[in-house]
Amino acid sequence: MPVRVQTEDFDVGVEITRLRAGRPGVGAVAAFVGTVRDLTDGEGVTTMTLEHYPGMTERALEAIVDRARARWDLDDLVVVHRVGELRPLDQIVLVAVTSAHRGDAFAACAFVMDWLKTQAPFWKKEAGPRGARWVDARESDDAAAARWGDVPAPNASGPR
């Protein structure tokens, strides 16, 4: 399964080992792991709650993975995204890509993460000493996704 949305934590080493298993043509592995920070915009964060639409979220992530596979010469790819309540230092997301060459692996990994931030239906609420707040979409995320061209309009569906 190239895409998983789950409440459980994941083991980066196990995931990368699975991607490489029995594949001697893999010459490159690129991975990104996103984690919960204890500060956002100068405000303390004690918990982050991630919500999603089951089924819809997985389909959106699969479409992003399909775009990456069509654009770069990849061996394999996995996206694991957590939902539920998380705390600072917890892992949120893993994007790991294998390819024969580093350029394809690096580019595809960055592409998937940039598109995930703008096109996958996740909603994020952060709580801290001053209460809870929904996290709004960021223009910087839209700009990062736009650098790849052929990007849908910025996600105007609200918080993420």
NUBADO-778735 format. One record per residue: x negated, z, y of N, C-alpha, C, CB in turn. Coordinates in nm, 3 decimals, padded with zeros to 5 digits. Atoms other than C-alpha are relative to their C-alpha. Glycine has a CB too. Example, Ala and Ser with C-alpha at 12.3 -4.5 7.8 and 13.67 -1.06 7.14 Angstrom:
2
     n_x     n_z     n_y    ca_x    ca_z    ca_y     c_x     c_z     c_y    cb_x    cb_z    cb_y
 -00.089  00.000 -00.119 -01.230  00.780 -00.450 -00.090  00.000  00.120  00.099  00.125  00.003
  00.082 -00.006 -00.119 -01.367  00.714 -00.106  00.077  00.073  00.109 -00.041 -00.142  00.046
***
This chain:
160
     n_x     n_z     n_y    ca_x    ca_z    ca_y     c_x     c_z     c_y    cb_x    cb_z    cb_y
 -00.086  00.000 -00.118  00.000  00.000  00.000 -00.090  00.000  00.124  00.097  00.124  00.000
  00.085  00.004 -00.119 -00.167 -00.109  00.322  00.049  00.092  00.113 -00.009 -00.142  00.052
 -00.058 -00.082 -00.106  00.065  00.111  00.534  00.069  00.121 -00.061  00.100 -00.083  00.086
 -00.069 -00.122  00.042  00.170  00.472  00.486  00.030  00.085  00.123 -00.085  00.081 -00.104
 -00.039 -00.096 -00.102  00.360  00.704  00.718  00.035  00.126 -00.077  00.122 -00.052  00.090
 -00.014 -00.121  00.082  00.345  01.063  00.595 -00.022  00.125  00.083 -00.098 -00.003 -00.116
  00.025 -00.128 -00.066  00.345  01.429  00.692 -00.132  00.060 -00.046  00.116  00.099 -00.029
  00.121 -00.058  00.057  00.048  01.514  00.467 -00.124 -00.056  00.069 -00.007 -00.027 -00.150
  00.130  00.045 -00.050 -00.312  01.496  00.585 -00.056 -00.106 -00.095 -00.098  00.120  00.015
  00.065  00.101  00.082 -00.538  01.222  00.450 -00.150  00.029 -00.003  00.028 -00.144  00.053
  00.144 -00.015  00.016 -00.898  01.214  00.329 -00.064 -00.136  00.028 -00.037  00.052 -00.144
  00.060  00.127 -00.042 -01.096  00.942  00.508 -00.092 -00.055 -00.109 -00.079  00.018  00.131
  00.091  00.045  00.105 -01.359  00.928  00.234  00.072 -00.059 -00.119 -00.086  00.114 -00.046
 -00.080  00.051  00.112 -01.100  00.883 -00.039  00.060 -00.136  00.035  00.111  00.100 -00.037
 -00.062  00.127 -00.041 -00.925  00.608  00.158 -00.101 -00.114  00.002  00.066  00.015  00.138
  00.102  00.105 -00.007 -01.247  00.415  00.221 -00.051 -00.034 -00.141 -00.118  00.045  00.090
  00.042  00.025  00.138 -01.356  00.455 -00.142  00.100 -00.090 -00.070 -00.015  00.133 -00.077
 -00.104  00.086  00.060 -01.022  00.304 -00.252 -00.012 -00.144  00.049  00.141  00.054  00.032
  00.012  00.135 -00.055 -01.073  00.008 -00.018 -00.117 -00.077 -00.060 -00.014  00.006  00.152
  00.121  00.064  00.047 -01.419 -00.063 -00.155 -00.007 -00.013 -00.152 -00.120  00.076  00.048
  00.010 -00.007  00.146 -01.355  00.004 -00.525  00.007 -00.137 -00.065  00.110  00.088 -00.056
  00.002  00.125  00.076 -01.454 -00.290 -00.744 -00.011 -00.125  00.085  00.122 -00.010 -00.083
  00.008  00.116 -00.091 -01.519 -00.517 -00.448 -00.144 -00.020  00.049  00.096  00.018  00.121
  00.140  00.017 -00.038 -01.887 -00.619 -00.438 -00.020 -00.092  00.120 -00.077 -00.053 -00.117
  00.010  00.088 -00.116 -01.817 -00.874 -00.163  00.015  00.071  00.134  00.102 -00.108 -00.010
 -00.017 -00.076 -00.124 -01.748 -00.600  00.091 -00.138  00.029  00.058  00.080  00.133 -00.023
  00.126 -00.025 -00.069 -02.034 -00.592  00.339  00.018  00.088  00.121 -00.063 -00.129  00.040
 -00.025 -00.079 -00.120 -01.865 -00.398  00.616  00.128  00.082 -00.017  00.011 -00.090  00.124
 -00.116 -00.088 -00.008 -01.628 -00.106  00.659  00.005  00.050  00.144 -00.008  00.119 -00.103
 -00.021 -00.055 -00.135 -01.489 -00.022  01.002  00.122  00.090 -00.007  00.019 -00.114  00.108
 -00.112 -00.095  00.005 -01.266  00.281  01.052  00.016  00.069  00.135 -00.021  00.103 -00.111
 -00.035 -00.081 -00.117 -01.091  00.462  01.334  00.087  00.115 -00.049  00.074 -00.086  00.110
 -00.082 -00.117  00.029 -00.955  00.816  01.302  00.039  00.061  00.133 -00.077  00.103 -00.091
 -00.051 -00.065 -00.120 -00.734  00.951  01.579  00.035  00.144 -00.033  00.122 -00.075  00.057
 -00.026 -00.142  00.021 -00.706  01.328  01.616  00.074  00.060  00.119 -00.132  00.076 -00.024
 -00.073 -00.071 -00.106 -00.499  01.573  01.821 -00.101  00.071  00.089  00.105  00.101 -00.060
  00.084 -00.069 -00.098 -00.675  01.691  02.139  00.068  00.128  00.045 -00.029 -00.092  00.121
 -00.056 -00.124 -00.052 -00.629  02.034  02.291  00.036 -00.008  00.148 -00.097  00.114 -00.022
 -00.034  00.023 -00.141 -00.590  01.889  02.644  00.048 -00.143  00.018 -00.122  00.029  00.092
 -00.044  00.133 -00.042 -00.396  01.596  02.786  00.027  00.008  00.149  00.128 -00.047 -00.080
 -00.016  00.002 -00.146 -00.421  01.517  03.157 -00.016  00.140  00.059  00.138 -00.058  00.038
  00.028 -00.133 -00.052 -00.561  01.865  03.217  00.094  00.110 -00.046  00.003 -00.004  00.146
 -00.096 -00.098  00.052 -00.271  02.039  03.040 -00.036  00.038 -00.143  00.145 -00.056  00.007
  00.027 -00.046  00.135 -00.325  02.251  02.730  00.104 -00.051 -00.098 -00.005  00.151 -00.003
 -00.088  00.046  00.108 -00.177  02.123  02.404 -00.018  00.095 -00.119 -00.031 -00.150 -00.041
  00.005 -00.087  00.118 -00.090  02.366  02.125  00.057 -00.070 -00.123  00.077  00.130  00.026
 -00.054  00.081  00.110  00.119  02.127  01.913  00.038 -00.138  00.051  00.123  00.070 -00.066
 -00.050  00.135 -00.026  00.205  01.759  01.899  00.097 -00.032 -00.112 -00.117 -00.107  00.009
 -00.098  00.040  00.099  00.519  01.642  01.724  00.019 -00.150  00.009  00.135  00.074  00.019
 -00.018  00.144  00.007  00.536  01.279  01.614  00.125 -00.031 -00.079 -00.123 -00.069 -00.065
 -00.123  00.043  00.065  00.870  01.122  01.531 -00.005 -00.151 -00.018  00.125  00.042  00.082
 -00.005  00.144  00.027  00.949  00.777  01.392  00.134 -00.035 -00.062 -00.116 -00.045 -00.092
 -00.116  00.049  00.072  01.223  00.561  01.245 -00.047 -00.047 -00.137  00.071 -00.116  00.078
  00.043  00.042  00.133  01.163  00.548  00.868  00.048 -00.142 -00.032  00.052  00.098 -00.107
 -00.032  00.140  00.032  01.158  00.191  00.742 -00.038 -00.091  00.114  00.149 -00.015 -00.032
  00.032  00.083 -00.116  01.142  00.039  01.089 -00.148  00.015  00.037  00.089  00.038  00.120
  00.140 -00.024 -00.037  00.805  00.199  01.161 -00.094 -00.068 -00.099 -00.029  00.151  00.006
  00.084  00.063  00.101  00.654  00.083  00.833  00.001 -00.152  00.015  00.047  00.040 -00.139
 -00.008  00.146 -00.018  00.781 -00.273  00.892 -00.081 -00.045  00.122  00.147 -00.044  00.016
  00.078  00.035 -00.119  00.627 -00.276  01.241 -00.150  00.006 -00.030  00.035  00.096  00.118
  00.141 -00.012  00.036  00.294 -00.155  01.104 -00.043 -00.112 -00.094 -00.028  00.136 -00.064
  00.031  00.110  00.092  00.305 -00.411  00.822 -00.014 -00.132  00.074  00.107 -00.011 -00.108
  00.009  00.122 -00.080  00.364 -00.689  01.077 -00.133 -00.005  00.076  00.118 -00.010  00.100
  00.129 -00.007 -00.069  00.057 -00.573  01.272 -00.113 -00.030 -00.099 -00.021  00.139  00.066
  00.100  00.025  00.104 -00.150 -00.569  00.952 -00.001 -00.148 -00.037  00.028  00.087 -00.125
 -00.008  00.143  00.033 -00.026 -00.921  00.867 -00.066 -00.085  00.108  00.147 -00.042 -00.017
  00.063  00.075 -00.111 -00.135 -01.045  01.213 -00.152  00.011 -00.008  00.049  00.053  00.138
  00.145 -00.017  00.012 -00.481 -00.897  01.162 -00.055 -00.083 -00.116 -00.036  00.149 -00.020
  00.046  00.078  00.117 -00.512 -01.055  00.816 -00.003 -00.150  00.030  00.090  00.028 -00.121
 -00.006  00.142 -00.034 -00.414 -01.394  00.959 -00.110 -00.039  00.099  00.138 -00.035  00.059
  00.095  00.029 -00.108 -00.663 -01.368  01.244 -00.146  00.013 -00.044  00.026  00.092  00.118
  00.138 -00.025  00.042 -00.976 -01.236  01.068 -00.013 -00.012 -00.152 -00.046  00.140  00.045
  00.030  00.010  00.143 -01.141 -01.283  00.728 -00.023  00.141 -00.053 -00.125 -00.092 -00.026
  00.004 -00.138  00.044 -01.064 -00.943  00.578  00.011  00.008 -00.151  00.111  00.082  00.065
 -00.015 -00.027  00.142 -01.101 -00.806  00.231  00.122  00.089 -00.022 -00.126  00.066 -00.058
 -00.113 -00.091  00.013 -00.859 -00.515  00.272  00.014  00.083  00.127 -00.018  00.092 -00.123
 -00.031 -00.077 -00.120 -00.703 -00.286  00.527  00.101  00.108 -00.037  00.057 -00.092  00.113
 -00.097 -00.108  00.020 -00.519  00.047  00.530  00.030  00.065  00.134 -00.052  00.105 -00.104
 -00.044 -00.079 -00.115 -00.319  00.226  00.798  00.076  00.120 -00.055  00.089 -00.086  00.100
 -00.070 -00.123  00.036 -00.218  00.589  00.745  00.033  00.070  00.130 -00.087  00.092 -00.097
 -00.044 -00.067 -00.124 -00.015  00.753  01.023  00.084  00.120 -00.037  00.081 -00.097  00.092
 -00.073 -00.123  00.028  00.108  01.109  01.017  00.115  00.017  00.098 -00.093  00.121  00.005
 -00.114 -00.039 -00.083  00.438  01.238  01.154  00.024  00.149 -00.023  00.128 -00.085 -00.032
 -00.028 -00.143  00.009  00.573  01.587  01.208 -00.081  00.077  00.101 -00.029  00.052 -00.141
  00.072 -00.085 -00.095  00.413  01.879  01.384 -00.148  00.011 -00.037  00.063  00.141  00.005
  00.145 -00.005  00.018  00.035  01.866  01.426 -00.061  00.091  00.106 -00.062 -00.142  00.009
  00.071 -00.090 -00.091 -00.218  02.093  01.597 -00.134 -00.062  00.040 -00.022  00.140 -00.067
  00.131  00.052 -00.037 -00.544  02.027  01.783 -00.097  00.001 -00.118 -00.059  00.082  00.116
  00.096  00.031  00.106 -00.814  01.892  01.552  00.063 -00.068 -00.121 -00.069  00.126 -00.045
 -00.064  00.070  00.112 -00.555  01.758  01.303 -00.019 -00.150  00.015  00.150  00.036 -00.008
  00.005  00.146  00.001 -00.592  01.394  01.202  00.142 -00.055  00.019 -00.062 -00.053 -00.133
 -00.129  00.066 -00.024 -00.313  01.166  01.324  00.006 -00.133 -00.073  00.023 -00.021  00.151
 -00.006  00.138  00.048 -00.402  00.813  01.223 -00.136 -00.044 -00.052  00.047 -00.095  00.113
  00.118  00.067  00.053 -00.651  00.619  01.014  00.028 -00.149 -00.005 -00.038  00.055 -00.140
  00.002  00.144  00.021 -00.716  00.247  01.042 -00.136 -00.030 -00.061  00.025 -00.082  00.136
  00.125  00.034  00.066 -00.980  00.129  00.794  00.008 -00.143 -00.051 -00.031  00.099 -00.117
  00.003  00.143  00.031 -01.083 -00.231  00.735 -00.128 -00.032 -00.076  00.010 -00.085  00.129
  00.118  00.051  00.069 -01.317 -00.395  00.486 -00.004 -00.151  00.013  00.000  00.043 -00.150
  00.023  00.143 -00.014 -01.468 -00.739  00.522 -00.140 -00.031 -00.049  00.020 -00.045  00.148
  00.136  00.039  00.036 -01.773 -00.935  00.422 -00.096  00.025  00.116 -00.004 -00.149 -00.042
  00.086 -00.008 -00.119 -01.903 -00.911  00.780  00.055  00.099  00.102 -00.014 -00.138  00.064
 -00.038 -00.106 -00.094 -01.900 -00.640  01.048  00.086 -00.050  00.115 -00.123  00.064  00.055
 -00.076  00.050 -00.115 -01.762 -00.859  01.328  00.149 -00.003 -00.028 -00.048 -00.138  00.039
 -00.141  00.005  00.038 -01.435 -00.921  01.147  00.057  00.140 -00.019  00.019 -00.082 -00.128
 -00.049 -00.136  00.025 -01.407 -00.557  01.039  00.020  00.076  00.130 -00.098  00.076 -00.091
 -00.012 -00.069 -00.129 -01.474 -00.416  01.389  00.120 -00.053  00.079 -00.129 -00.015  00.082
 -00.106  00.060 -00.080 -01.239 -00.661  01.560  00.138  00.033 -00.055 -00.018 -00.151  00.007
 -00.130 -00.026  00.060 -00.954 -00.617  01.314  00.039  00.147  00.015  00.000 -00.039 -00.148
 -00.028 -00.143 -00.015 -00.981 -00.237  01.328  00.048  00.031  00.142 -00.126  00.085 -00.034
 -00.040 -00.022 -00.139 -00.964 -00.236  01.709  00.135 -00.063  00.031 -00.107 -00.055  00.095
 -00.126  00.069 -00.021 -00.681 -00.489  01.712  00.118  00.080 -00.055 -00.004 -00.138 -00.064
 -00.109 -00.074  00.064 -00.467 -00.292  01.467  00.029  00.127  00.080 -00.035  00.035 -00.147
 -00.023 -00.125 -00.074 -00.516  00.032  01.661  00.063 -00.029  00.136 -00.132  00.077  00.019
 -00.056  00.034 -00.131 -00.446 -00.132  01.999  00.147 -00.041 -00.012 -00.081 -00.113  00.065
 -00.139  00.043  00.016 -00.127 -00.297  01.872  00.088  00.114 -00.050  00.008 -00.118 -00.097
 -00.076 -00.115  00.050 -00.017  00.015  01.685  00.046  00.087  00.117 -00.086  00.083 -00.100
 -00.032 -00.087 -00.113 -00.028  00.214  02.010  00.114 -00.055  00.085 -00.122  00.020  00.087
 -00.102  00.058 -00.088  00.208 -00.030  02.184  00.121 -00.055 -00.073 -00.060 -00.109  00.082
 -00.108  00.070  00.069  00.424 -00.187  01.914  00.065  00.076 -00.115 -00.050 -00.128 -00.051
 -00.059 -00.076  00.111  00.489  00.074  01.646  00.091  00.108  00.057 -00.111  00.064 -00.090
 -00.097 -00.097 -00.054  00.797  00.292  01.702 -00.029  00.145 -00.042  00.139 -00.038 -00.044
  00.029 -00.143  00.012  00.650  00.642  01.726  00.034  00.065  00.132 -00.149  00.026 -00.040
 -00.025 -00.079 -00.121  00.755  00.909  01.974 -00.078  00.130 -00.013  00.154  00.027  00.021
  00.091 -00.113  00.002  00.520  01.187  02.069  00.043  00.105  00.102 -00.145 -00.045  00.028
 -00.031 -00.111 -00.089  00.605  01.528  02.213 -00.114  00.101 -00.011  00.138  00.066 -00.036
  00.106 -00.100 -00.004  00.330  01.767  02.322  00.055  00.130  00.056 -00.119 -00.049  00.084
 -00.041 -00.132 -00.047  00.383  02.140  02.366 -00.125  00.079  00.036  00.085  00.076 -00.108
  00.111 -00.083 -00.044  00.161  02.382  02.550  00.052  00.121  00.075 -00.097 -00.079  00.089
 -00.039 -00.121 -00.071  00.164  02.694  02.767  00.112 -00.022  00.103 -00.120  00.058  00.069
 -00.101  00.029 -00.102  00.389  02.520  03.023  00.126 -00.063 -00.058 -00.058 -00.091  00.105
 -00.119  00.057  00.064  00.647  02.400  02.769 -00.031 -00.131 -00.070  00.109 -00.022  00.102
  00.013  00.126  00.074  00.709  02.073  02.585  00.036 -00.117  00.090  00.089  00.001 -00.127
 -00.031  00.123 -00.074  00.711  01.718  02.720 -00.023 -00.120 -00.090 -00.086 -00.011  00.129
  00.018  00.126  00.070  00.758  01.372  02.577 -00.114 -00.075  00.067  00.131 -00.084  00.000
  00.114  00.076 -00.052  00.450  01.153  02.618  00.048 -00.141  00.030 -00.119 -00.001 -00.101
 -00.041  00.134 -00.042  00.520  00.837  02.815 -00.100 -00.105 -00.046  00.016 -00.005  00.151
  00.088  00.112  00.029  00.380  00.496  02.731 -00.105 -00.009  00.111  00.082 -00.134 -00.011
  00.111  00.010 -00.096  00.045  00.435  02.903 -00.033 -00.146  00.028 -00.125  00.074 -00.053
  00.039  00.135 -00.038 -00.047  00.124  03.096 -00.133 -00.038 -00.064 -00.009 -00.013  00.153
  00.130  00.030  00.060 -00.400  00.154  02.956  00.015 -00.048 -00.145 -00.091  00.125  00.005
 -00.024  00.047  00.136 -00.262  00.110  02.603  00.052 -00.143  00.000  00.100  00.092 -00.072
 -00.050  00.137 -00.012 -00.070 -00.201  02.709 -00.113 -00.097  00.035  00.112 -00.008  00.106
  00.113  00.085 -00.039 -00.387 -00.340  02.873 -00.093 -00.022 -00.120 -00.077  00.064  00.117
  00.086  00.015  00.118 -00.589 -00.274  02.555  00.060 -00.100 -00.098 -00.021  00.136 -00.069
 -00.065  00.094  00.091 -00.334 -00.461  02.344 -00.001 -00.142  00.056  00.143  00.043 -00.028
 -00.005  00.132 -00.064 -00.315 -00.747  02.596 -00.132 -00.075 -00.012  00.038  00.015  00.146
  00.130  00.069  00.007 -00.686 -00.821  02.560 -00.009 -00.093 -00.120 -00.113  00.102 -00.005
  00.002  00.083  00.120 -00.611 -00.977  02.222  00.082 -00.128  00.017  00.051  00.078 -00.118
 -00.085  00.117 -00.019 -00.371 -01.235  02.370  00.121  00.004 -00.092 -00.079 -00.128 -00.023
 -00.117  00.014  00.086 -00.038 -01.333  02.217  00.067  00.135 -00.029 -00.040 -00.068 -00.131
 -00.057 -00.134  00.016  00.096 -00.983  02.277  00.143 -00.001  00.050 -00.084  00.106  00.076
 -00.135 -00.013 -00.049  00.466 -00.908  02.304  00.002  00.077  00.132  00.089  00.070 -00.104
 -00.014 -00.074 -00.125  00.592 -00.763  02.631 -00.030  00.147 -00.022  00.141 -00.018  00.059
  00.026 -00.145  00.015  00.486 -00.402  02.698  00.121  00.071 -00.056 -00.040  00.062  00.135
 -00.106 -00.078  00.064  00.687 -00.154  02.498  00.074  00.078  00.108 -00.058  00.095 -00.109
 -00.080 -00.067 -00.104  00.962 -00.047  02.736  00.105  00.091 -00.060  00.065 -00.103  00.091
 -00.103 -00.078  00.067  01.151  00.159  02.482 -00.007  00.148  00.030 -00.009 -00.020 -00.147
  00.005 -00.141 -00.038  01.048  00.490  02.635 -00.122  00.069 -00.053  00.122  00.071 -00.047
  00.116 -00.080  00.038  00.821  00.770  02.524 -00.059 -00.044 -00.133  00.038  00.146 -00.007
  00.067  00.018  00.129  00.565  00.734  02.248 -00.113  00.095 -00.013 -00.049 -00.143 -00.018
***
